[in-house]
Amino acid sequence: MSRNDSKYFSTTKKGEIPELKEELNSQYKDKRKDAVKKVIAAMTVGKDVSSLFTDVVNCMQTENLELKKLVYLYLINYAKSQPDLAILAVNTFVKDSQDPNPLIRALAVRTMGCIRVDKITEYLCDPLQRCLKDDDPYVRKTAAICVAKLYDINAELVEDRGFLDSLKDLISDNNPMVVANAVAALAEIQEHSSRPIFEITSHTLSKLLTALNECTEWGQVFILDALSRYKAADAREAENIVERVTPRLQHANCAVVLSAVKMILQQMELITSTDVVRNLCKKMAPPLVTLLSAEPEIQYVALRNINLIVQRRPTILAHEIKVFFCKYNDPIYVKMEKLEIMIKLASDRNIDQVLLEFKEYATEVDVDFVRKAVRAIGRCAIKLERAAERCISVLLELIKIKVNYVVQEAIIVIKDIFRRYPNTYESIIATLCESLDTLDEPEAKASMIWIIGEYAERIDNADELLESFLESFPEEPAQVQLQLLTATVKLFLKKPTEGPQQMIQVVLNNATMETDNPDLRDRAYIYWRLLSTDPEAAKDVVLAEKPVITDDSNQLDSSLLDELLVNIATLSSVYHKPPDAFVTRAHTSAQKAEDEEYPEGSETAYSESSSANPANGAVSTPASVAPPSPPPAVPVPDLLGDLMGMDNSLVPTDEPATPSGPPLPILLPASTGQGLQISAQLTRRDGQVFYSMLFENNTQVPLDGFMIQFNKNTFGLAAGGPLQVPQLQPGTSARTLLPMVMFQNMSQGPANSLLQVAVKNNQQPVWYFNDKIPFHVFFTEDGKMERSAFLETWRSLPDSNEVSKDFPAIVIGSVDATLERLAASNVFFIAKRKNANQDVFYFSAKMPRGIPLLIELTTVVGSPGVKSAIKTPSPEMSAFLFEAIETLLKS
């Protein structure tokens, strides 16, 4: 559409459909063209114009290319809902596929491929056959992609009509774009099939390398991805391939650069000459560094890929560590990735520079970044033995600045350094003990207690230090309690005097009689039995020499790293997960036929296309063939539904997700759940309601197979996706976000905020617990009104819809902080006025289904008492709304 066509989106006429119908059947071409534009505009903004299907199809018989494109666009959108009427367009498609104009021929075939209607598919074959052998390369390249679309609809038909052979012939085409599209189509078809369809031979290889220099950037990505799956016959052939591909490293498009890097890394595995490998590493460094001068989002993608590359080939960027130093305006996600890579590239040669950087970062304002920087110093100490002393010195300097969270992180990493270098740096323990009173985080407390217990013989007042923790033993988290128990036993074994003897008795009593944690109780009984029967055996067990810990900076398993390197420049390399961990693929008709030939469960084929539209961004979805996945799990019977009378189906466990977040309220205590503790809360993120859950396994057995069910409720909340909880080992926890949908599971009767939940796993019975629905999670992001719209809405609603409530105990201290807090929950400030000595604030919000909510708050800033008035088309919800407002004002 031209620049002036925006006018077609502004029409708000009543009776629009009959008028459009009349215009579409006009005898004047210009009028018909304008009418089709109005139809497309209405379709674009979400209006249903399917009733005009026949009238729009009648406009196909035209020589005007713009009008034909618009009609084809309409057909693609509505053919699925009107398959019988779509047949009417077939004759025009077939005729257009033989039009003298190559643009119309290509347009006809492309549109027929996009209309996923079986009745049209059979008519597509003859035009497609002709277009694959068309004289014009534009038509041939369009037809190549159409074959992949047809395969997705009807794979048997593609194989029977010989389209795969025609595609393979196109790889020898003299036009590079035709070659690139043929490669893209074959690669996508290969993903759908479990049989080898696209195999690169030495003849094909030559054609692809020739086309690589001449096709467009996205064509180059397709070809490079295909070449990365080719295994060279020997080192010489690998060197030749790499030599032909190396110029792509200088390309302006980030996707081309990363695809070239991927291809070169794969071929380098076969190259035996160390000089050639060294030169290639030098050539790959500058383009990777250049990626870090792009936008933050591209930097992040590049950093995630570089993270993988340096784990396999650290020499590539060994001399470029300075480019990973964080800039003051880097987003936090870029800074975190840079830190990871700096740790991996740290060496004895550059450690002084790196430590200066880390020390600088530890004084930043972002708490998470500071913690990560302090941990990075500790990881460098563990990784580089010669640099450990310098790292300890930096950590001690950071402890002296007395910033609470810095001190706690430093103590955690120093504990690891003691484990890595036993009997080397214990002289700093006295400095650590000075910070004992400031510790309030479980991991830091546990680390300090471990240090006191491990080196009790070197600390004169070790018993006093441990005794200070014993006072709060019952309230401490399990991690601290376990460490305190072990440290007290160590102290008693090293100093069996009266003080430690009394302490051990108190700890053992607490741990066996006053706790619900089975791990803590069992460990205490074991220690008690050991101490009472054979103290020497207790010494051998508790004071045994511990294994030295190792550097964890290359944390990825070798086989996983291999798979991720094969998928560089895809989402897999950003997530650091194999494609089949997050891409769900479904069976096609072709695979159903193939599955009949194999025993059930012996092989699983995939059908969802995983190649993204390159125009959408620098990273495409995984293009390699994913390994066969295990057969789907057998559905579990609806036990929860039987027990609670619910009617929505069970949601099975999928892959784990571990989002972080604030502490959640405990809904199922470990004492009730036989060691399983569940904390949960409804929350809103990115326009979606989620159920944030934390599962803690305090039992002695692994727990798996978690499933969840919600009883019918006022707002119809139900699980909108699978519950993602991995197998929970004893003493571990997992946090997950469960997407929720509304109005699916509605209950009858009076409205209330009760949410009844049932959770089960494979090892335990069904657990039931209640949660309270915080109404503010339903406020949508588009709730902000203009002042004029607010006033108009307020006046339009009857006075009977206005409800008031007083909150006498609430104090609004800071207006800015309150407005910010309300805005974060999608309650938007509209205006403020004075009424005598009081301030009156007006806010707007929006509930699901577009219901507006108008709020008036009257208060004296800094004094207790807030009067709230609400006006909404749904006054029956006012009790929930007041509860939400009270919660937000108090938080």
N, C-alpha and C positions, 0 to 999 in steps of 0.2 A: 504494500500500500504506500501511496505517496504521503508527503508530509501533511497535506491538507485533509487526509482521510480521518483525522481524529474526530471530525464532526459527527461521524457515524456512531460514535460511542456516547454522544450526549443526548440522544433522543429519549424522551420519557412519555411518549404518547400513550393514551389509552386506546384499546382496540388495535394495537400495533400489528398483530398477526394477520387479520383480514386485509389491512392496507398493504402489508408486505406481499401477501398472496396476489393481490391485484397488480402490484408493480412488477412482480416476477413474471406475470403473464402478459405484460405490456408488449405492444408491437414495436416499441422503440428500444433499440439496443442500449442506449445510454441509461435509460430508465431501468432496464433489467440489470445492468451492471451495478448501478447504485443500490438497487434492491438487494442483490447478492451481498454487497459490501455491508449493508445494514444487518443482514442475517448473520454474517460471520462475526460482526461486532457484538450482536446480541448473544451469539453462541460463546464468544470469548469471555463475556462477563458472567456467564453461567445461566443465561435464560434458556428455557427449553423451546427450541424451534424445530423439533423433529416433525411436527405436523406439516411442515412445508417441504418435506422430503421430495415428493413427486414434482412439485413446482420448481425446486432448485435443480433436480436432475434434468428437467426439460431444457434448462439453460446450458447444458453441456454441448449442445450442437452449435458451436460457435468457432470462428477463426481467431477470436481475441484470446491471446495467451494468458493475459492477466485474469480474465473472467474464468477461463478454464481451470486455472490454478485454484481460484477461490472455490469453485464448485467441487473440485477434487478434495480440497481441504474439508469441506462440509461432509462429503461422502465418507472420508476416513473416520470422522467423528461419530457419524450416526448409522453407518452400515451395520454395525453389530446389533443395534436395537431394531433395525428395520431390514433384516436379511432378505425377505421376500421382495421388497421394493428395490433393494440394491441390485438384484438381477437385471432390472430395467437398464442399468448403466453399462452392462457387459458389452453390448454391441458397440457402444461408443468407445469403450476401452480398446476393444479389438481393432476397431477402425483407426483410432488414434495411434495405436502401436505400429501402424503402417503409413503414418503421415509423412510427407516429404520433409517436414521440419524435425530435426533430431531432438530438439528440446521437448516437443510434444510427444515424440516416441518414448523418450526417457521418462517423461512425466506420467504417461499412461502406465508403464510397467512399474514404476515406483509406487504409484497409488494402488494398483492392484495387489502389490505385495504387502502394503500396509493395511489393507482391508482383510481382517482375519475372519473371513466367513467361508466355511467349507464349500458352499454352493458356487462361490466365485473362483475358488482355487483351481477347479478342473478347467475353467476357461482360461486361466493364466498360462498354462503350459505352452501352448503353441506360440503366443506372442513372445513369451520369455525365450523360447528356443530360437526364434528369429533374432531377437535383440542381442542374444549372446554372440551371434555371428554378424552383427550389424557392421556396416562400413564405418560408422562414426564412433570414435573411442568414448565419447561422453555417454552414448547409449550403452556400450558394452560395460563400462564401469558401473553404471546404474543397475544393469541386469545382474552383474556379479553379486552385488549386495542383496538383490531380490531373491537369489537362489538360497541364501542363508535364511531369509525370512520365510520362504516357502518350506524349507527343511524344518523350521520350528513348528509350522502348521501341520505338515504332512510329509514326514521323512521318507516313507515308503515310495511316495509318488516321485520325489526327487531322484531316488536311486533307480527306479524303474525307467524313468524318462532319460536317464544318462546325463543329468545336469552336473553331477560331480565330475564326470570326465570332461565336460565342456569347461568347467571351472579350472580344472588342472591344465587344460590347453591354454587358458587365458594367461597363465603364468609365463608363457613364452610370447605373449603379446608384445608388439613393438612400442606400445604406449605405456610409460611407467605408472600412470595413475590406474590404468586397467589392471596392471600387475599387482599394485598395492591393494586394490579392492578385492581382487581374487584371493590374495593371501589373507586379508581380513575375513572374508567369507569362509574360506576353508578352515581357518583357525577357530572360528566360532562354531562351525559344524563339528569340528573335531571334539570340542568340549561337550557337545550333545551326544556323542557316540562313544561307546567303549571299545570300538574296533579302530585300528589305524586307518585313517582316511587321508591325512595330509602328511606325507613323508618327504623331506627334502633330500634330493639326490645331488650328486656332483654337478649334473647338468642344470638342475633347478637352481642350485647355489649360485652358479655363474650368472643366471638370469636375474636373480634377486639382487645380487651385488651391483649389477649394472643399473638396474632400475633405481637403486637406492640413491644414486647421485642426482637423479632427475625429477623424482616425484615430490609432491608437497610434503610439508613437515609431518602431517598426520599419517600420510602414506609411509613415510620413513619409520614412524613409530611401529606401524603394523609389521613392516618388513624386519626391523630390528628385533621385535619380539619373537617373530618366527625363527630368525637366525639364532637367537639365544637358546633355542631348543635343539639346534643341530649339533651333533657331536662330530668333531673333525676326525678324519681317519688317522692322522698322525700330527706330530708337533709342527711339521713344515706347513701342512694345510691350515692349522690353527693360526700360525704366524701370518700367512697370506690373507686369511679372512680378517684378522685384527688390523692389518695394514690398510685394507680397503675401508674399514669402518672407522678408524681413528679420526679422520677429518670431521665426522659427525660430532665429535666432542666440542667443536668450536661453534656449534649451532646456537642460534638465539633462543630457540624454544627449549624450555627446561625438560619437557618430556622426552625430546629427542636425545638430549644429553644423558639423562638417566638411563634411557633404553640402550644407548651406546655403551655406557659404563657396565650395565648388566651383561650385555653381549660379550664385552672384552673380558670381564671377570670370569665368565663361564669358559671362554677359550683359553685363558691363562692357566687353567688347571692342567691343560695338556701340553703347555709350552715348557720345555726342559731347560732352555738356555737362561741362565741367571741374568745375563746382560740384557736380553730382550725383556724379561720380566721387570728388571729395574727401570729400563727406559719407559715401559708402559706405565709403571707407577708414577714416574715423573710427569708423563703426559696427562694422566688423569687428575692430578692435583689441581691445576689452574681452573678447569671448568667446574669442579666441585666447589672451589673457593668462590668462584663467580656467582654461583647460585645463592650464596649467603648475602649478596648485595641486593637481592630482590625484595618483594613485599614480605611482611612477617609470615603470612600463610604459606608462601612458597618456601621461605626459609625453614619453617617447621617441617614441611614434607622433606626438604633436602636433608635436614639434620637427622630425621628419623632414618633415612636411607644411609646417610654417612655413618650413623651409629652401627649399622650392620656391616658396612664396608670395612671400617677400621677394626672390627673384631676379626675379620678374615685377613685383611691386608693393612696392618697399622702403618707400614712404611709409606703408604701413599700420602698420608697427611702428617707424617712424623715431624716435618719441619714447618708445618703451617699452624701450630697450636695458637698463635696470636690471633688468627681470624675467628677463633671461638671464644675470645674474651668478650664478656657481656658488655653491651652498651647501656647507658642509663635509660634510654627510651625503648629498649627491647621489651616486648610483651613477656609476661611471666612464663608462658609455655615455651617460648624460644630460649629464655635464660636457663630453664631446667634442662632442656636438651643439650645446650652448650656445656653445662656443668658435667653431664654424663660423658660427653665426648672428651672433655678435658681430662677427666680421670683416666679414660682409656688411653689417651696419648701421653700422659705424664710419664716422665723417665728421669733418670739421674741427671741427665743433661739439662732439662728444662724445669726441674722441680722448684727452683728458687722463684722463677717467674710465676709459676702456677700458684705457689703458696702466697705470694704477695697479692695475687688476684683474689684468691679465696678469702684471705684475711680482710680485704676490702669489702667483699660481698657480705661478710659476716656482720658488717655494721650498717647494712641496708635497712630499709623500713619494712619491707615485705617479710613477714615472719616465716612463711613456708620456705622462701628462697634462702633466708638466713640459716634455717635448720639444715637445708640441703647442703649449703656451703660448708657448714661445720662438719657434717657427716663426710663430705668430700675430702676434707683434710684428713680425717681418720682413715678413709679408704686408701688414700695415697700412702699413709704411713704403713698400712698393712701390705700394700702392693710393693713398695720400694724400701727394702731393709736399710739401705744406706741413708735414706732421707727421713727415717722414722724419728730421729732425735730432733731434727728441724721442725717436723710436724708437731711433735709434743710441745716444743717451745712456743709455737704459734697458738696452740690450744690453751696453754697456760696464760698467755697474754690475753686471750679472749675471756678466760675465766675471770681475770682481774677487772674487766670492765663491769662485772656484776649485773649484766643483763640476764634476767631469770632464764628465759628460754635458751639463750646461748650457753649459759653455764650447764643446763640440763643436757643439752645435746652433746656438749664437750665431754661430760662424764660418761655418757653412753658410748661414745666412740673410744674414749680412753680405756674403758673396760675391754673392748675388743682388741685394743693395742696390747694390753697386758696378756690377753689370751695368745696373741701372735708372738710376742717376745717375752716369755716368762722370765722372771728374775732379772730384768734389765732396767726398767724405768720406775721401780717401786718407790723411789725417793720422792716422787711427787704426791704420794698419798696424803701427806699432811695438808698440802694445799687443797686437795679435793675435800677433805673433811671439814674445812672451814665453811664450805657452801652447803653443809648438811641441812640447815634449817630452811633453805630456800626451795628445796625439792618438793614439787607437788604433782609431777607427772609419773604415772606408774612405771614406765620404762626406765626413767632416770632413777627413781627410788630403787627399783630392782637392781639396776647396775651398781649403784653405790653400796647396796647391801651385799651384793656378790663380792665387791672389792674388799669390804670390811671382813667378811667371812673368810675369803681366800687368803688374806694377809693378816689374820687376827694376831698371829704371833709377833708381827712387827708394829702393831698399833697398841700402844700402852692402854688406852681407855676403850678398847674395842667393845667391851661388855656394856659400857655406858652408852656408846653410840648406838648399839643394837637395841638397847633397852628403850631408847627414845622412840623407836619405831613400834615397839611391842604394845605401847599404850593404845595405839589405834588399830591393833591387829585385826579385830573382827570386821572393821569397816573398810580395810584395804582391799584392793582388787586381787583376784586370784593370783595374778603374776607376782605381785609383791609378797603375798602370803607364802607362796611356794618358796620364793627366794629367801624370805626371812626364816622359814623353818630350816632350810638347808644351812644357812649361814650360822644359825644358833647352834646347830649340831656340830658344825665345823669348829666353832669357838669352844664348845665344851670338850671336844676331842683334843684340841690344841692346848687349852688351859682348863684342865678339870678341877677348877677351884669352886669355892662355895657359891660365888656370884653366878657364874655360868650354869652351875647345877640347878639353882633356883629358876633361872631363866628357861632352861630346857624343859623343866617340869611345867611351867606356865604355858610355853608354846605348844608342847605336846597335848596338854589338856584342851587348849583352845582349838587346836587343829583336829582333834578327834571327837570332842564332845560338842563344840559350839559351831560347827560348820556344816553346810549342806553340800560342799564341793567334794565329790568322791575322790578326785585326784589328790587333793590336799589331805583328806582323811587317810587314804591308803598309804600315801608316802609317810605320813606321821606314824602310822602303825608299824610300817617296815622299820623306820628308824628306832622306834620304841623297842621293838623286838630285838633288833641288832644290839642296841645299847644295853639291854637288860641281860642278854645271853652271852654275847661275845664282843666286848669293846674293841678288841684287836681287829676282828673281822669288820667291824663298823669303820675303823680307820682305813682299812684296805679299800672299802667301798667308797666312802665319802671323800677321803683325801687322796684318792687315786690320781695319778698323773693324767692330765687332760690332753686330748689331741690338739695340736697347734692348728688354729684356723687359717684359712687361705684367703687370697684376694678374690672378691666376688664381682669385680668390674666387668668381666666377660661372662655374664650370667646366663647367656643363652646356650642351650644344649647344642652340641655340634650338628646333629641331624636336623634340628629345627632351623639352625642358622643356614644350613645348606638349602633348605626349602625356601627360606625367606629371601636368600640371595637370588634364587631362580625367579622370584616374584618382585624384584626391585622395580620401582616406578609404578607399583600398583597399591591398592589399599592395604594389601597384606603387609607390605613393608612399612606402612605407617602405623598399623595396629600392632605390628610384631607378632602376628598370629598367622597360621597357615590359612589359605582361603576357605577350606571346608569348615573352619571354626566359626565363621560368621556369614558365609554365603549359603543360603538355603536354595537347593535346586530341586525341581520337580521332574517327574517322568514325562517324556514325550511319547507320542504314538509309536515312533520308531523304536524307542527303547522297550515299550510294552511288547512289541513283536520280538525284540532281541531277548527279553527276559523269559519269554516262553521257551526259548531254546536252551536256557541255562536252568540249573536247579535253583529254586527260590532261595534268595539270600546269598547266593554265591557271588553275585556281582551287582553293584548298584550303579546305574547310569545317571547322568545329569542332563538337565535340559534348559535351565534358565540361562539366558545369554548373560555373560559377565563382561562384555566389552562395552565400556561407557562411550557416550558420544564425546569424541575428542574435543569438540568445541566447548565443552562445559568446563574444562580445567586441565591442568598439566598432568594430572594423574589419572590413569584409566583403571578400571577394575581388573582383577586378575585375569591374565590372558593365557596362562598355562593350563594344561589339563590337570585337574585335581585328581588325587588318587581315589580309588573306590572307597566309599564310606560304608560303615557297618549297616546291616539292615535295620529298618525302623523298629523302635521298641514296641512290644505288644501293649495295646491300650490297657490301662489299669481300671478295674471296675469302679463304678461311682459309689464308693463306700460312704464318702462324706455326704453325698446327696441323700442316700438312704437314711443316714442318721439324723440329718438336720432338716430334711424336707426341702432341699434346695433343688433348683432346676437347671443351673448352668453347669457345664461339664468341667471335669478336672483339668487343671493346667499342668502338664508334665514339666520336669526339669529340663532346662536347655543348658547352653554353655554359661559359665559363671561370669558375672559382672561384679566388680568390686569398687563402686563409687565411694568416695570419702564424704564426710559431712559432720554436722554437729551431733552431740549425743542424742540418742533416741530414748523415749520413755519405755521402760520395761513392761511388757504386757503379759508375758508368760515367764514368771521367775523360774530359776533352775530348780528350786525346791518343789514346784508344782509339776514341772516338765521332766521329772526324773533325770535332771542334769542338763536338759536342753533349755536354754534361755533365749527368748525371742523379744527383741525390742523393735518397735515399728511406729511409723507416723505418716500420715498423708502429707504430701508436699507438692509444690508446683514448680516445674522447670521448663523453660522454653515453650510455654504455651500448652503444656501437657500435665495432667495430674498423675503422680506416681505414688506408689506405696513404698516408702523407704524402709527397709528391713535389715536387722542385724541378727544373725544366728550365731550363738555361742555354744560349742559342744563341751560341756563339763562332765561328760560320761567317760567311760573307759573304752568305748568302741567307736569306730568310724560310723557316721550317719550319712545316708545318701537317699536318693529317690524322693526328694522333697516335693510336695504338692500342696496347693492352697485352694480354698473355696471360700466365697463370701456369701453370707445369707442375704435374702432379699432385704432391701433397705430403702429409705425414703427417697434417696437420690439415684437409685438404680445402679450403684457402683458395682462393677465387676472387673475381673482381670482382663486386661486388653492384650496380653501376650504371655509367653511362657515365664514361669518362675525360674530365675537363673541362680541356682545355688550349687556349687561344686560339692564333691564329697568332703565332709567335715571330719578331719582327724581329731582324736581326743586333744583337748586343750587349745583348739584353734577356733577361729571365728570367720565369718564371711558376711560381707555387706552387699546388698543388692537393691536395685530399683525395679519395681514391678509396674509397668504401664497400666493405667486404669482407664476404663470407659464408663460413661454415664448413661442413665436411662435404659439400661439393659436388664436390670434385675430388680424391678420396682416392687415395693411392698404396699399392701393396702393398709388402711387405717390411719390414725393420727400421725402427723409428721414428727420425727425425732432424729437426733443426731447419733444414734447407736449404730455401730458397725460390728456385726458378729462375724468372726473369722474362725476357720478351721484349718489346721495344718497337720499333715501327716508325713512320715518318712517310712523307709523300708524296715526300720528296726524298732519302732515304737508305735503305741496306739495313736489314735487321732487326738490332737490337742485343740481345745476350744478356748477362745479368749475374746473379750470385748474391747473395742476401741471407740474413741469419740471422734466424729467427723468434724474437723475444723472448717467452718463454712468458707473462710477467706481463700482456701485453695481453689475455689470455683470462680473467683473473680478473673475475668479474661483480660488480655493485654490491650484490647481495643476499647477500654472503658473511658478514655479521656474525652470530655466534651468541650466544645467551644462555649464561651460564656453565654452567647445568644441562644445556642441549642439547649443549654442547661435551664435558662430562664423559661424558654418556650415549653420545655418538657415539664418543669415544675408547675407552670400555670395550667397545662393541659390535664394534669392529673387531679382528680377530685380531692377535696380536703379530707374526705373519709379515708383516703389512702395514706395519710400522714400519721405516723406513730412516733411517740416520744418516750425517752427513758433517761433517768438520771444515773450518773456514776459518781457518787459523792466522794469516794476514796481516791479517785484517779487524779494525778497532778500532771499537767503538761508543763515540763520545765523548760525544754528547748523547742521552740517552734520549728526550727530548721530540721532538727533530728527527728521530730514527730512526722513532719511532711515527708522526709526521706524514707522513714520506716513504712509509712502508709503507701507511698508510691512503689516501694519494693514489693508490696502485696497487691499491686494494681488498683489502689484507691488513690485517685488523682485529684490534686488541689486545683480548684477552679477560681476562687476569689476569697477575699477577706474584707470584713467591715467592722467598724466600731459601733457598739450599742451601749451607751453610758460608759461604765468602766470595764465592760466586758468585750472580748474579741469573739467575733462570729466567723467561723471558717466553713466554706462550702466545698464539698468533694463530690466526684462522680465515680461510679464503678459500673461494671456490666457483668451480669450473671449469664450462665449458659442459655442458649436459645435467644440471645440478644436482649434480655430483659434489663432495662436501665435501673440504676440504683442511685438516688440523690440523697446526699447526707449533709446535715447541718450540725456543726459542733459549736457550742457556746461555753466559754470558760474565761476565767481570769488567769492569765499565764503566771505560773509559779504558785498558784493557790489550789487547794484541793477542790474537786467538784467539776464535772463536765456534764452538760446537758446535751443529749443527742436526739436529733429528729431525723426520721427516714421517710422518704416518699418513693414509692415504687408501684408498678402495676400489680405486683404480687404481695400485698400486705400480710398474707398468711405466713410469709417467710420471715417476718420481722423479728421473731424470737431468735432465729439463727443469725440474722444480720447483726442484732445488738450483741450477741455473744461474740461474733467475729470482730466487731469494732472494739469491744472491751479487751479482747485478747491482744489485738494489734496495739492499742494504746498502752497496755501494761507491759508489753514485751520490750 
